[in-house]
Amino acid sequence: MMNRRNNKILIIGAGITGLSAAYHLKGDYALFEKNRFAGGTASSEKVDGFIFDKAGHLLHFKTSWVKNLVEKLISPVRLDKKRRRSWILSKGIYTRYPFQVNTYKLPPAVIKDCLLEMAHAQVSDARNKKPADNLRDWILESLGSGVAKHFMFPYNRKLWKTPLSGVGIDWVDKFIPKPRLDYAIRGAVSDFKRGFGYNRIFFYPSHGGIQVLSDAFCAGIKEKVFFNKEVKAIDISQRKVRFAAGETAYFDTLISTMPLPELIGLIDAAPPALKHAAGRLKFVSVLNLNLGIDRNSISDKHWIYFPERKYVFYRVGFFSNFSDNLCPNGASSLYAEVSYTDDRPLKMDDTQVRERVIHDLRKAGILSGRDRVLSEKLCRIKYAYPIRGRNGLVKSIDDFLRARGIYSIGRYGGWKYMSMEECMLEAKMTADNINNNRLGF
């Protein structure tokens, strides 16, 4: 049994959110992680000389504070600045991302449809219509039915695997650019190279993959991080956590970064109505296939979006274009993402998905028939994209937890679409709040 007095604050999960919370806490705390390594989905693995991230994890900074923190943590590893090279492949043509302001070279009828309907949408929006409260309506009202038909609807349906009218929009203003009409016109008649969106500039470690950030956090708190500790039950009346091996730890305050439905499922005393609410939370899972290829420079792009159903993946990214140090000389590396849900599962096993991905990479012209796969790593991310709807389920769960001294935070704990920077900031704010309360401020 763990010492009750030394574990006043318990943190569950050593992903970026949990690590940041631990890093900023003062006093007695302990961080527990069910895996043997830190990072969660923001982790990397070396396979046959290739370094594969579990999924594409790039750093986008809106605050100099987080950027400075990351640079300080990972030093002497360099944080490289990259100007995004992302594209969309549709109708057999590559167009720059974002689609809504880069329709140049698409068929004239498509360009006309997109521009006219965007103009109509912007005029309608100016008439003070009732604001959209779901992704489908937001796309139509913000970008028009042309952009919706030719990219936004097929791509987002392929990603979310759920009716877009049931997807909340608390994240769209941060992640989906809503361009001025004159910019859309310019991007229809010329190769408009102006960057739009939060990810037009991104940063990535020069060596080691995204794992170096998780490891750097751990280095400063290593005596308080415990691995291979899977939580099996949480007793909120006794303020106690029980682990799979039978150990227990006590807490005054609990910070959880595990997926919200799983957290509620572990709390025996959670009311049935709350457990039912947690069971209604929807999410998108992702199968990520990482490949090492025996050819240098298989693409000049950072990542490509695939809205069309003839390709099984919705996005392909190129690790070797994030950093030259992620693969051996003369080779390239990439990842292909395939989404699914409980309601719309993949109807292929892992071997069949691998074969389909490689087939479609060749169909898209990314791989040639002569390319050989030197290394590969397939992983499934169950809770890749939490889906927030319009029913207030998350708030009711959060209210219950906060009243009992439990902070469920981050992308999975807070059940919201967040960047790594936002996860680090929310964790710091949570830690600061706990620090101030404990010190009597």
Buried (B, 14 or more C-beta within 10 A) or exposed (E): EBEBEEBBBBBBBBBBBBBBBBBBBEEBBBBBBBBEBBBBBBBBBBBEBBBBBBBBBBBBBEEEEBBEBBEEBBEEBBBBEBEBBBBBBBEEBEBBBBBBBBBBBBEEEBBBBBBEBBBEBBEEBEEEEEEBEBBBBBBBBBBBBBBBBBBBBBBBBBBBBBEBEBBBBEBBEBEBBBBEBEBBBBBBEEEBEEBBBBBBBBBBBBBBBBBBBBBBBBEEBEEBBBBEBEBEBBBBEEBBBBBEEEBBBBBBBBBBBBBBBBBBBBBEEBEEEBBEBBEEBBBBBBBBBBBBBBBEEBBEBBBBBBBBEEBBBBBBBBBBBBBEBBBBEEBBBBBBBBBBBEEEEBEBEEEEBBEBBBEBBEEBEBBEEEBEEBBBBBBBBEBBBBBBBEEEBBEEBBEBBEEBBBBBBBBBBBBBBBBBBBBBBBBBBBBBEBBEEBEEE
